[in-house]
Amino acid sequence: MVYGVDICYSIASFLQQLSYAIKDSLMALICSSNSPSVRPLSWKRPVTESTANGAVKRPKDAMNKPKVHPLPDDAPSNNVKKIEENTKPKEEESGHTDASFDLSNKANPGLKVNKKRPAMLVIPGNSAGEAAFEEKKRDDRFEKVLEVEGNAFCLFSKKGGSRHAMEDGYGTINATISDSQLAFFGVYDGHGGRAAVDYVSDNLGKNIISQISQMEKGEKQLEMAIKAGYLTTDEEFISQELSSGACAATALILKGELYVANAGDCRIVISQNGVATALTIDHSASREDERTRIENSGGFVSCNYGSVWRVQDSLAVSRAFGDILLKKWVISEPEISKVQLTGDHAFLVMASDGLWNKVSNQEAVDYVLQHDISMKTCRELVELSWSRGSRDDITVMLIDLQKIVQLAS
């Protein structure tokens, strides 16, 4: 009985809906017969005609044509900018900044490059046009390596096995400060993209030299200028609101004195009578003093992934340029040390952590002593680290300190 009642209600409901549908169809038919022309509905805005109440008349063809706003001659469109960016040579991925110098030709110093490559760094504050090193460079895009060789230094850089772009960089600058020759070298290791390492490569040396040229005479003034150059570079990059970061180690030689600075885990090692001494201390999250500083600033350091300590469960280094989201704890203030150069100081080994993760300080110095300060030695140190399993980007720079001093004098 219950099922019979349900069936009756269902049939009645169906007949009611059918009657409504028939009624709607008849009304639509009547309306269409009374209208001379009915256009189909469209998502497009109808074309309006000019009327007395101010309606705007637009040609029908204008519906499908975009508005074109003329640009000034010196302002290319965004599309042009994107095309130019996408068509830049891929060799920029290696993104190293350099300036080459030649003391023997003070009137016209410059780069000597055996393969075409756009210059990325202009020597600042060098009004006398003096230079310190004659530089030759080879960029092998297929192998993702960079070779740079000068009179007093050489560099070899190799891309790691990861899929991201090469994130190491370097810089060399020469300038004249108070009639004295200044030589600057930097090795940089980026993370999270190329933006930070490119900016640091282009600007850190310039900012340091600019600060030195403005400083007053006095003790510790040069160290303060180096620190100001680091902080200024970081502030300028952070203002761009980009998310990548970069570590740095720099060496500055002026009047027979060596000033080294670092922020992050790039390292500088000096050979004195064949003994290796690290002039910089890596800023890793595992350092107790760095952990204390971070915790006092409201952050934390953890070791939740393997054996690597990280700031805020994220970054393994505690100091770097950039890293805007961690800037409260990951600072760019460098640690600086000074060495009075003597005849016992032979050379520097400057390298990114891709080398130091697999090769010890003394081992690197011993290898150079057994061979020489050359491109071949740089390359073999990189390959030694690679053979031991390093798949990070690796950059090694060797600097002949005695030759630098001779050139400067």
PLY file of the C-alpha trace (Angstrom):
ply
format ascii 1.0
element vertex 409
property float x
property float y
property float z
element edge 408
property int vertex1
property int vertex2
end_header
0.00 0.00 0.00
2.83 2.37 0.88
4.57 1.70 -2.40
1.37 2.46 -4.33
1.02 5.86 -2.66
4.66 6.71 -3.52
4.08 5.84 -7.15
0.98 8.04 -7.32
2.88 11.03 -5.84
5.72 10.53 -8.32
3.37 10.48 -11.33
1.57 13.60 -10.10
4.85 15.46 -9.60
6.03 14.51 -13.10
2.79 15.72 -14.72
3.04 19.03 -12.85
6.63 19.64 -14.07
5.60 18.71 -17.61
2.79 21.26 -17.57
5.19 24.00 -16.43
7.60 23.18 -19.25
4.85 23.27 -21.89
3.65 26.62 -20.56
7.14 28.15 -20.72
7.65 26.94 -24.29
4.34 28.49 -25.44
5.22 31.84 -23.84
8.63 31.91 -25.53
7.03 31.12 -28.92
4.52 33.94 -28.53
7.25 36.46 -27.59
9.45 35.50 -30.53
6.58 35.96 -32.98
6.00 39.51 -31.71
9.73 40.50 -32.00
11.05 41.37 -35.53
14.64 40.19 -34.80
16.13 38.50 -31.78
19.88 38.22 -31.60
21.45 35.24 -29.85
22.86 35.87 -26.44
26.58 36.61 -26.30
29.17 37.22 -23.59
30.48 40.17 -25.56
29.49 43.69 -24.57
27.04 45.07 -27.15
28.18 47.81 -29.49
26.62 51.11 -28.48
25.61 54.00 -30.68
26.11 57.66 -29.96
22.97 59.15 -28.42
21.88 62.36 -26.82
22.46 61.07 -23.32
26.20 60.59 -24.02
26.43 56.96 -25.04
29.68 56.25 -26.85
29.67 54.93 -30.38
32.23 52.20 -30.97
32.91 50.58 -34.33
32.10 46.92 -34.45
35.65 46.05 -35.46
36.97 47.66 -32.30
35.52 44.83 -30.24
38.28 42.52 -31.38
41.17 45.01 -31.41
43.22 45.69 -28.26
43.96 49.22 -27.23
47.50 50.32 -28.07
49.23 52.84 -25.83
52.37 54.37 -27.39
55.56 53.99 -25.36
58.35 56.54 -25.12
61.41 55.76 -27.19
63.45 54.74 -24.15
60.82 52.49 -22.55
60.53 49.11 -24.30
57.42 47.09 -23.70
57.29 44.25 -21.20
57.02 41.80 -24.05
60.25 43.10 -25.56
61.96 42.83 -22.19
60.79 39.22 -21.80
62.00 38.33 -25.29
65.39 39.90 -24.60
65.67 38.04 -21.31
64.72 34.72 -22.89
67.19 35.16 -25.74
70.25 36.06 -23.66
73.13 33.60 -24.12
72.95 30.63 -21.80
76.53 31.21 -20.71
75.18 33.81 -18.27
74.13 30.87 -16.13
77.70 30.60 -14.98
77.26 34.24 -13.92
80.75 35.18 -12.85
81.80 38.76 -12.48
85.32 39.75 -13.22
87.56 42.63 -14.10
91.01 42.07 -15.53
94.00 44.25 -15.00
97.36 44.97 -16.64
99.94 47.08 -14.85
102.11 47.18 -17.95
99.44 49.08 -19.87
98.07 51.70 -17.51
96.52 53.80 -20.24
94.20 51.13 -21.54
93.59 48.15 -19.22
90.95 45.59 -20.05
89.88 42.02 -20.48
91.43 39.52 -22.82
88.82 36.92 -23.61
89.26 34.18 -26.17
85.53 33.54 -26.40
82.92 36.26 -26.69
81.24 36.96 -23.37
79.52 40.13 -22.12
81.36 42.02 -19.39
79.47 41.99 -16.10
81.61 44.21 -13.88
83.03 47.68 -14.39
86.02 48.68 -12.30
84.93 51.53 -10.00
86.95 54.39 -8.61
89.87 53.78 -10.96
90.32 57.22 -12.43
93.99 56.64 -13.17
93.08 53.63 -15.28
95.60 51.47 -13.45
95.26 47.70 -13.40
96.82 44.76 -11.64
96.24 41.58 -13.64
96.08 40.58 -17.25
93.23 38.11 -17.39
92.34 35.37 -19.84
89.06 33.55 -19.62
87.50 30.47 -21.18
83.85 29.57 -20.70
82.85 26.06 -21.76
79.08 26.08 -21.77
78.76 22.43 -22.70
80.82 21.25 -19.74
79.53 24.07 -17.50
82.99 25.18 -16.46
84.71 28.54 -16.20
88.45 29.16 -16.40
90.03 32.52 -15.53
93.79 33.05 -15.49
95.73 36.20 -14.65
99.32 37.14 -13.88
98.85 36.60 -10.14
95.78 34.41 -9.80
93.76 31.68 -11.49
90.26 30.31 -11.06
88.40 27.19 -12.10
84.67 26.77 -11.54
82.49 23.77 -12.32
78.73 23.34 -12.14
77.46 20.63 -9.81
75.30 17.70 -10.73
72.00 19.25 -9.66
69.44 20.50 -12.14
69.48 24.14 -11.04
71.63 26.77 -12.71
75.24 27.33 -11.72
75.08 29.36 -8.48
78.75 30.12 -7.81
80.30 33.46 -8.73
83.50 35.45 -8.31
84.88 38.96 -8.58
88.26 40.65 -9.03
88.83 44.40 -8.85
91.83 46.68 -8.86
91.77 50.31 -7.80
94.08 53.08 -6.67
93.49 54.37 -3.14
95.65 57.29 -1.96
98.30 56.50 -4.57
98.40 52.86 -3.41
97.41 49.84 -5.45
94.47 47.87 -4.06
93.58 44.34 -5.18
90.23 42.74 -4.35
89.16 39.11 -4.82
85.87 37.40 -3.99
84.36 33.92 -4.22
80.58 33.67 -3.89
78.20 30.73 -3.42
74.52 31.31 -4.07
71.46 29.35 -2.99
67.81 29.51 -3.98
68.55 30.97 -7.42
71.04 33.25 -9.16
69.62 36.65 -8.16
71.67 37.13 -4.98
74.98 35.76 -6.28
74.69 37.90 -9.42
74.03 41.02 -7.36
76.85 40.33 -4.92
79.28 39.58 -7.77
78.44 42.88 -9.42
78.30 45.13 -6.37
80.15 43.90 -3.27
83.64 44.85 -4.47
82.41 48.22 -5.72
80.70 49.02 -2.44
83.73 48.07 -0.37
86.08 50.21 -2.49
83.59 53.09 -2.37
83.54 52.90 1.43
87.36 52.76 1.59
87.68 55.84 -0.63
85.46 57.79 1.80
87.02 56.61 5.06
89.11 58.75 7.35
92.58 57.80 8.45
92.71 55.81 11.63
93.01 52.38 13.16
90.30 49.87 12.18
88.96 52.24 9.53
89.55 49.77 6.71
87.82 46.95 8.60
84.86 49.26 9.18
84.76 50.11 5.47
84.70 46.40 4.53
81.88 45.76 6.99
79.93 48.74 5.65
80.40 47.42 2.10
78.93 44.05 3.08
75.94 45.58 4.89
75.25 48.08 2.11
75.26 45.34 -0.53
72.85 43.27 1.53
70.49 46.19 2.14
70.44 47.07 -1.55
69.64 43.50 -2.55
66.99 43.03 0.16
65.23 46.18 -1.08
64.52 44.33 -4.33
62.43 41.79 -2.35
63.99 38.76 -4.01
64.16 35.48 -2.12
67.57 33.97 -2.94
70.78 34.25 -0.93
74.57 34.10 -1.31
77.63 33.39 0.85
80.89 35.27 0.30
84.57 35.22 1.15
86.72 38.18 0.10
90.39 39.11 0.24
91.66 42.68 -0.04
95.36 43.52 -0.33
96.55 47.08 0.31
100.00 48.36 1.33
101.30 44.89 2.11
98.36 44.05 4.37
95.78 41.34 3.73
92.20 41.77 4.94
89.91 38.75 4.68
86.18 38.72 5.37
83.40 36.19 5.07
79.68 35.69 5.53
78.68 32.06 5.12
80.70 28.94 4.33
83.07 30.05 1.56
86.59 29.77 3.00
90.04 31.34 2.60
93.16 29.37 3.50
96.70 30.80 3.51
99.97 28.90 3.08
102.71 30.09 5.43
105.92 28.09 5.19
103.84 25.23 3.82
101.41 25.21 6.75
97.72 25.71 5.98
95.83 28.19 8.14
92.15 28.99 7.69
91.72 32.77 7.81
87.93 32.51 7.89
85.57 30.42 10.02
82.50 28.99 8.31
79.22 30.45 9.50
77.29 27.22 9.92
74.17 26.75 11.98
76.06 24.21 14.10
78.41 26.85 15.56
77.57 27.37 19.23
78.11 31.14 19.15
75.92 31.45 16.06
73.20 29.29 17.63
73.25 31.49 20.73
72.97 34.65 18.62
70.02 33.24 16.68
68.19 32.05 19.79
68.70 35.44 21.47
67.03 36.97 18.40
63.95 34.78 18.83
64.90 32.10 16.30
65.94 28.48 16.63
68.44 26.00 15.21
67.45 22.37 14.64
68.84 19.13 13.27
65.77 17.33 11.94
67.18 16.20 8.59
70.19 13.90 8.83
73.18 15.52 10.52
72.81 19.04 9.07
71.93 21.83 11.50
69.62 24.46 10.03
68.30 27.90 10.95
64.52 27.80 11.36
64.56 24.25 9.93
65.60 25.81 6.62
69.11 27.16 5.94
72.41 25.46 6.85
74.42 28.71 6.96
73.86 31.33 9.63
75.18 34.37 7.71
74.59 35.29 4.09
73.41 38.02 1.75
69.71 38.03 0.96
67.44 35.31 2.40
64.82 37.95 3.08
62.44 35.62 4.93
65.21 34.69 7.41
66.88 38.11 7.60
66.15 38.51 11.31
68.49 35.60 12.06
70.64 35.13 8.93
72.71 38.32 8.95
75.25 39.61 6.44
77.71 41.14 8.92
81.14 39.67 8.07
83.88 38.47 10.34
87.13 40.23 9.36
90.77 39.44 10.06
94.02 41.14 9.11
97.39 39.62 8.17
100.64 41.53 7.68
102.14 39.84 4.63
105.72 38.62 4.77
107.93 36.46 2.58
106.60 33.39 4.41
103.11 33.88 3.02
103.07 32.17 -0.38
99.50 31.93 -1.63
95.79 31.86 -0.82
93.27 29.13 -1.61
89.80 30.68 -1.86
86.94 28.29 -2.54
83.25 27.61 -2.11
82.13 24.84 0.21
81.93 22.45 -2.74
85.70 22.00 -2.31
86.00 22.14 1.47
83.31 19.51 2.03
85.68 16.90 0.54
89.21 18.40 0.71
90.91 19.53 3.93
92.78 22.82 4.32
96.22 21.22 4.54
95.49 18.81 1.73
94.63 21.70 -0.61
97.82 23.60 0.34
99.97 20.47 -0.04
98.55 19.83 -3.50
99.44 23.35 -4.63
102.94 23.03 -3.16
103.49 19.75 -5.01
102.42 21.34 -8.28
102.17 25.10 -8.83
99.80 28.05 -8.84
98.18 27.37 -12.18
94.91 26.70 -13.92
95.78 23.01 -14.07
96.13 22.87 -10.29
92.79 24.66 -9.79
91.11 22.21 -12.12
92.66 19.18 -10.43
91.56 20.36 -6.98
88.01 20.67 -8.27
88.19 17.22 -9.85
89.61 15.79 -6.61
86.56 16.98 -4.70
84.29 15.74 -7.50
85.90 12.30 -7.44
85.15 12.05 -3.72
81.46 12.57 -4.27
80.91 16.34 -4.16
78.06 17.28 -6.48
77.81 20.88 -5.36
78.97 23.76 -7.54
82.73 24.06 -6.95
84.87 27.17 -7.39
88.59 27.34 -6.56
90.73 30.47 -6.83
94.51 30.48 -6.20
96.23 33.82 -5.49
100.01 34.29 -5.63
100.58 36.70 -2.72
104.23 37.40 -3.48
103.45 38.35 -7.05
100.59 40.59 -5.89
102.92 42.46 -3.56
105.50 42.84 -6.32
102.92 44.16 -8.78
101.55 46.62 -6.24
105.02 47.97 -5.46
0 1
1 2
2 3
3 4
4 5
5 6
6 7
7 8
8 9
9 10
10 11
11 12
12 13
13 14
14 15
15 16
16 17
17 18
18 19
19 20
20 21
21 22
22 23
23 24
24 25
25 26
26 27
27 28
28 29
29 30
30 31
31 32
32 33
33 34
34 35
35 36
36 37
37 38
38 39
39 40
40 41
41 42
42 43
43 44
44 45
45 46
46 47
47 48
48 49
49 50
50 51
51 52
52 53
53 54
54 55
55 56
56 57
57 58
58 59
59 60
60 61
61 62
62 63
63 64
64 65
65 66
66 67
67 68
68 69
69 70
70 71
71 72
72 73
73 74
74 75
75 76
76 77
77 78
78 79
79 80
80 81
81 82
82 83
83 84
84 85
85 86
86 87
87 88
88 89
89 90
90 91
91 92
92 93
93 94
94 95
95 96
96 97
97 98
98 99
99 100
100 101
101 102
102 103
103 104
104 105
105 106
106 107
107 108
108 109
109 110
110 111
111 112
112 113
113 114
114 115
115 116
116 117
117 118
118 119
119 120
120 121
121 122
122 123
123 124
124 125
125 126
126 127
127 128
128 129
129 130
130 131
131 132
132 133
133 134
134 135
135 136
136 137
137 138
138 139
139 140
140 141
141 142
142 143
143 144
144 145
145 146
146 147
147 148
148 149
149 150
150 151
151 152
152 153
153 154
154 155
155 156
156 157
157 158
158 159
159 160
160 161
161 162
162 163
163 164
164 165
165 166
166 167
167 168
168 169
169 170
170 171
171 172
172 173
173 174
174 175
175 176
176 177
177 178
178 179
179 180
180 181
181 182
182 183
183 184
184 185
185 186
186 187
187 188
188 189
189 190
190 191
191 192
192 193
193 194
194 195
195 196
196 197
197 198
198 199
199 200
200 201
201 202
202 203
203 204
204 205
205 206
206 207
207 208
208 209
209 210
210 211
211 212
212 213
213 214
214 215
215 216
216 217
217 218
218 219
219 220
220 221
221 222
222 223
223 224
224 225
225 226
226 227
227 228
228 229
229 230
230 231
231 232
232 233
233 234
234 235
235 236
236 237
237 238
238 239
239 240
240 241
241 242
242 243
243 244
244 245
245 246
246 247
247 248
248 249
249 250
250 251
251 252
252 253
253 254
254 255
255 256
256 257
257 258
258 259
259 260
260 261
261 262
262 263
263 264
264 265
265 266
266 267
267 268
268 269
269 270
270 271
271 272
272 273
273 274
274 275
275 276
276 277
277 278
278 279
279 280
280 281
281 282
282 283
283 284
284 285
285 286
286 287
287 288
288 289
289 290
290 291
291 292
292 293
293 294
294 295
295 296
296 297
297 298
298 299
299 300
300 301
301 302
302 303
303 304
304 305
305 306
306 307
307 308
308 309
309 310
310 311
311 312
312 313
313 314
314 315
315 316
316 317
317 318
318 319
319 320
320 321
321 322
322 323
323 324
324 325
325 326
326 327
327 328
328 329
329 330
330 331
331 332
332 333
333 334
334 335
335 336
336 337
337 338
338 339
339 340
340 341
341 342
342 343
343 344
344 345
345 346
346 347
347 348
348 349
349 350
350 351
351 352
352 353
353 354
354 355
355 356
356 357
357 358
358 359
359 360
360 361
361 362
362 363
363 364
364 365
365 366
366 367
367 368
368 369
369 370
370 371
371 372
372 373
373 374
374 375
375 376
376 377
377 378
378 379
379 380
380 381
381 382
382 383
383 384
384 385
385 386
386 387
387 388
388 389
389 390
390 391
391 392
392 393
393 394
394 395
395 396
396 397
397 398
398 399
399 400
400 401
401 402
402 403
403 404
404 405
405 406
406 407
407 408
